[in-house]
Amino acid sequence: MDELVSVREQVQAALALYLADARVHLTTIGSQLAPVCDGLEEFILDGGKRLRPLFAYAGHRAAGKEVGPNEIKAFASLEFLQACALIHDDLMDASDTRRGKPAIHRRFENLHQEHALAGLSEQFGTAAAILLGDLALVQSDHMLHTSGISSTKLLAALEIHDEMRIELMAGQYLDVREAGEKSFSVDRSLRIARFKSGKYSIERPLHLGAAIALGNPSKDNPLNWKLSEYGLPLGEAFQLRDDLLGIFGDPSITGKPAGDDLREGKRTVLMAMAMERTTDAGRAELLSYLGRPDLSHEIIEVLRGIIIDSGAVESVEGLIEKLTYDALQASQSHEIAPDSQDLLSALAASATARKS
């Protein structure tokens, strides 16, 4: 869809300009911050589908308003929030790669070794990743605050923005906490999927765009209700697709090692369904290997077979289809500007039919 391509290009340009200005500021503080600038620029500019800015744009268009460069900059700020989440997520999961390149903590661990710095390289990489993630979170605020939208629109956006960040951090904690549970639960995993990914990836960006368009964040606005009816099921479908890709995705496309979620022991909806539905022998096999970082390709293939045979993959695909259908039905509401409905349909396909 030409409109999506155009918005992605505008978001990319806004991010590049902001990061160039940020480099000047940071390297004035100290030349040692140049690798920080390099790391964030590469992380943000060299990958990503820009889904969150696109959904914010769609929320704005759903309100029947045109979008200008100030709004694009405000929407683009969401990429820094995404960067914060991914950098910290990779560190918590001990992931070595992101989009086919070293994760930020590994990148700075390598930098420590290359420069023969004193101290422990792993500790340096961990500290750097925490700080870069925090910096990205601050820059998300700063880019939004300096976007040029009016004070009224900014205040409306901030109420949504704050709620979105609270929900994201709550979802991240629930994800970390789930790893300590002794049982698997589809309901718990669905709740994590909603708050860790679904809401901040789709529903809240839609609300943000609408709040900026209308200068009003009101949750009682009928448009927001319909955007939630579209965004919540689609957000869950988005995360369910991510669950499938985490085990069955092609590494050359996802940029992550094959079966990485198995090595990390992720408690996803897919895994909870597999645990519930497989045989006792299959469950014992999954439990004995899940979360082991040294899993061989052969073992991963065995575990994939158990998950497929349990019927969990088919069930998750069916759930994705149903949730996407529900979202598309909501997008046809008369509360949503008619000329934005094709855009919402295209975004639904982009979020749920992706391969990375």
C-alpha positions in Angstrom: 0.0 0.0 0.0 1.6 3.3 -1.2 0.3 5.2 1.8 2.1 2.9 4.3 5.4 3.1 2.3 5.2 6.9 2.3 4.6 7.1 6.1 7.4 4.6 6.8 9.8 6.8 4.7 8.7 10.0 6.6 9.1 8.2 9.9 12.6 7.0 8.9 13.6 10.6 7.9 12.3 12.0 11.1 14.2 9.4 13.2 17.5 10.1 11.2 17.2 13.8 11.7 16.5 13.4 15.4 19.4 11.0 15.9 21.8 13.3 14.0 20.9 16.1 16.4 21.2 13.8 19.4 24.7 12.8 18.2 25.9 16.4 18.3 24.5 16.8 21.8 25.9 13.6 23.2 29.4 13.8 21.7 29.7 17.4 23.0 29.3 15.9 26.5 32.1 13.4 25.8 33.7 11.8 22.7 33.4 8.4 24.5 29.6 8.6 23.8 30.2 8.1 20.0 29.7 4.3 20.3 26.4 5.0 22.2 25.3 7.1 19.2 26.5 4.4 16.8 24.7 1.7 18.7 21.3 3.5 18.9 21.5 4.8 15.3 22.1 1.3 13.9 19.5 -0.3 16.2 16.8 2.2 15.3 17.5 3.1 11.7 18.7 -0.3 10.3 15.6 -2.4 11.2 12.0 -2.4 12.3 8.7 -2.3 10.5 7.6 1.0 12.1 4.3 -0.6 13.1 3.8 1.6 16.2 4.2 4.9 14.3 2.0 3.5 11.6 -0.8 2.6 14.0 -0.5 6.1 15.6 -0.9 7.5 12.1 -3.9 5.3 11.5 -5.5 6.4 14.7 -5.0 10.0 13.6 -6.6 9.2 10.2 -9.4 7.3 11.9 -10.3 10.6 13.5 -10.7 12.1 10.0 -7.7 14.4 10.3 -4.8 15.1 8.0 -1.2 14.4 9.1 1.6 16.9 8.9 5.4 16.7 9.7 4.9 17.6 13.4 2.5 14.7 13.8 4.9 12.3 12.0 7.7 13.3 14.4 5.4 12.7 17.4 4.5 9.2 16.0 8.1 8.4 15.2 9.0 8.9 18.9 7.3 5.5 19.6 10.3 3.8 17.9 12.5 4.9 20.8 10.1 3.3 23.3 10.3 0.1 21.2 14.1 0.3 21.2 14.0 0.6 25.0 11.8 -2.5 25.3 13.9 -4.6 22.9 17.3 -3.6 24.3 16.2 -4.5 27.9 14.3 -7.6 26.7 17.3 -9.0 25.0 19.4 -8.4 28.1 16.8 -10.1 30.4 16.5 -13.0 28.0 20.3 -13.3 27.5 19.7 -13.1 23.7 22.9 -12.9 21.7 21.3 -11.4 18.6 18.7 -9.0 17.3 17.9 -8.7 13.6 20.9 -10.8 12.7 23.4 -8.6 14.6 24.8 -8.7 18.2 22.3 -7.6 20.8 23.2 -4.3 22.4 24.7 -5.9 25.6 26.8 -8.2 23.4 27.8 -5.3 21.1 29.2 -3.4 24.1 30.7 -6.5 25.6 32.6 -6.9 22.3 33.6 -3.2 22.4 35.1 -3.6 25.9 37.2 -6.6 24.7 38.3 -4.8 21.5 39.6 -1.8 23.5 41.1 -4.0 26.2 39.3 -1.9 28.9 39.7 -2.7 32.6 37.1 -4.8 34.4 34.7 -7.4 33.2 33.4 -7.2 29.6 30.1 -8.9 30.4 29.4 -6.5 33.3 30.3 -3.5 31.0 27.9 -4.9 28.3 25.1 -5.3 30.8 25.5 -1.8 32.2 25.7 -0.3 28.7 22.5 -2.0 27.6 20.6 -0.8 30.7 21.8 2.8 30.1 21.1 2.7 26.3 17.6 1.4 27.0 17.0 4.1 29.5 18.4 6.7 27.1 16.0 5.5 24.4 13.1 5.8 26.8 14.1 9.4 27.6 14.6 10.2 23.9 11.1 8.9 23.2 9.7 11.6 25.6 12.1 14.2 24.2 11.2 13.6 20.6 7.5 13.7 21.4 7.9 16.9 23.5 9.8 18.7 20.7 7.7 17.4 17.8 6.0 20.8 17.3 2.4 19.7 17.9 0.3 22.2 19.9 0.4 22.2 23.7 -3.2 21.0 23.8 -2.4 18.1 21.6 0.8 17.3 23.5 -1.1 17.2 26.8 -3.7 14.9 25.3 -1.0 12.7 24.0 1.0 12.5 27.2 -1.9 11.0 29.1 -2.0 8.1 26.6 1.8 7.9 26.5 2.1 7.6 30.2 -0.5 4.8 30.4 1.2 3.0 27.5 4.6 2.9 29.3 3.1 1.8 32.6 1.3 -1.1 30.8 4.5 -2.0 29.0 6.6 -2.2 32.1 3.8 -4.1 34.0 3.6 -6.6 31.1 7.4 -7.0 31.1 7.4 -7.8 34.8 4.6 -10.3 34.4 6.7 -12.0 31.7 9.7 -12.2 34.0 7.5 -13.4 36.9 5.9 -16.1 34.7 9.2 -17.8 34.2 9.1 -18.7 37.9 5.7 -20.3 37.8 5.6 -24.1 38.3 2.7 -24.5 35.9 1.8 -23.3 32.4 -1.3 -21.3 31.8 -2.9 -20.1 28.6 -4.8 -17.4 30.4 -1.7 -16.0 32.1 0.2 -16.1 28.9 -2.6 -14.3 27.0 -2.6 -11.6 29.7 1.1 -11.1 29.3 0.7 -11.0 25.5 -1.8 -8.3 25.8 0.2 -6.0 28.2 3.8 -6.8 27.1 3.2 -6.4 23.4 -0.4 -6.0 22.2 -1.5 -2.8 23.9 1.7 -0.8 23.4 2.2 -2.1 19.9 -1.3 -1.4 18.5 -4.1 -0.2 20.8 -2.2 2.7 22.6 -0.5 4.0 19.4 -4.0 4.2 17.9 -5.2 6.1 20.9 -2.2 8.3 20.8 -2.8 9.3 17.2 -6.5 9.9 17.9 -5.7 12.0 21.0 -3.3 14.2 18.9 -5.9 14.5 16.2 -8.7 15.5 18.5 -6.7 17.2 21.3 -8.6 15.0 23.7 -7.4 11.7 25.3 -10.9 10.8 26.8 -11.4 7.1 27.2 -15.1 7.7 26.9 -14.7 8.9 23.3 -16.7 6.5 21.0 -13.8 6.6 18.6 -11.4 5.2 21.2 -13.9 2.4 22.1 -13.9 1.3 18.4 -10.1 1.7 18.1 -9.8 -0.6 21.2 -12.2 -3.1 19.7 -9.9 -3.1 16.6 -6.6 -2.8 18.4 -6.8 -5.2 21.3 -7.6 -8.4 19.4 -5.2 -7.4 16.7 -2.5 -6.7 19.3 -3.0 -10.2 20.7 -2.9 -11.7 17.2 0.4 -9.8 16.6 2.0 -11.3 19.7 0.7 -14.8 18.9 2.4 -14.5 15.5 5.5 -13.5 17.3 5.2 -16.7 19.5 5.1 -18.8 16.4 8.0 -17.1 14.8 10.0 -17.5 18.0 10.0 -21.2 17.5 9.3 -21.8 13.8 10.6 -18.6 12.1 13.3 -18.6 9.4 16.5 -17.2 11.0 17.5 -15.6 7.7 14.3 -13.5 7.9 13.7 -13.1 11.7 17.4 -12.3 12.5 17.2 -14.6 15.5 18.6 -18.2 15.9 16.2 -21.0 15.0 14.0 -22.0 18.0 15.4 -19.2 20.1 12.2 -19.1 22.3 12.9 -22.7 23.2 16.4 -21.9 24.4 15.1 -18.9 26.4 12.3 -21.0 27.9 9.6 -18.4 26.9 6.2 -19.1 28.6 4.1 -18.2 25.5 0.5 -19.0 24.7 1.8 -21.5 22.1 3.9 -23.3 24.7 1.1 -23.3 27.3 -1.2 -24.9 24.8 1.4 -27.5 23.8 2.0 -28.4 27.5 -1.8 -28.8 28.0 -2.4 -30.9 24.9 0.6 -33.1 24.4 1.1 -36.6 25.9 2.8 -37.2 29.2 5.9 -38.3 27.4 5.8 -35.2 25.2 5.3 -32.9 28.2 8.3 -34.5 30.0 10.4 -34.0 26.9 9.5 -30.4 26.6 10.1 -29.7 30.3 13.5 -31.4 30.2 14.8 -29.2 27.4 12.9 -25.9 27.7 15.1 -23.0 28.7 18.5 -24.8 28.0 20.7 -22.3 26.0 22.8 -25.2 24.5 20.0 -26.8 22.6 21.2 -28.4 19.3 19.3 -28.0 16.1 18.4 -31.7 16.3 16.8 -31.3 19.7 14.9 -28.2 18.5 13.5 -30.2 15.6 12.3 -32.9 18.1 10.6 -30.2 20.3 9.0 -28.6 17.3 7.6 -31.9 16.3 6.0 -32.4 19.7 4.5 -28.9 19.6 3.0 -29.5 16.2 1.7 -33.0 17.1 0.0 -31.5 20.2 -2.2 -29.4 17.9 -1.0 -26.1 19.5 0.2 -24.6 16.3 -3.1 -25.2 14.6 -5.0 -23.7 17.5 -2.8 -20.6 17.7 -3.2 -20.1 13.9 -7.0 -20.4 14.4 -6.9 -17.9 17.2 -4.9 -15.5 15.1 -7.5 -15.8 12.3 -10.4 -15.2 14.7 -8.8 -12.2 16.5 -7.9 -10.6 13.1 -11.4 -11.1 11.9 -12.8 -9.5 15.0 -10.4 -6.5 14.5 -11.4 -6.1 10.9 -15.1 -6.1 11.8 -14.5 -3.3 14.3 -12.6 -1.3 11.7 -15.7 -1.0 9.6 -17.6 0.9 12.3 -19.2 4.2 11.4 -17.2 5.9 14.2 -14.1 5.4 12.2 -13.4 7.7 9.2 -14.3 5.7 6.0 -11.2 6.7 4.1 -9.0 5.2 6.9 -10.7 1.8 6.9 -8.5 0.4 4.0 -5.5 1.6 5.9 -6.6 -0.3 9.0 -7.2 -3.5 7.0 -3.7 -3.2 5.4 -2.1 -2.7 8.8 -3.9 -5.8 10.2 -2.4 -7.9 7.4 1.0 -6.5 8.0 0.9 -7.2 11.7 -0.4 -10.8 11.6 0.9 -12.2 8.3 4.5 -11.2 8.8 7.5 -13.5 8.7 9.8 -11.5 11.0 
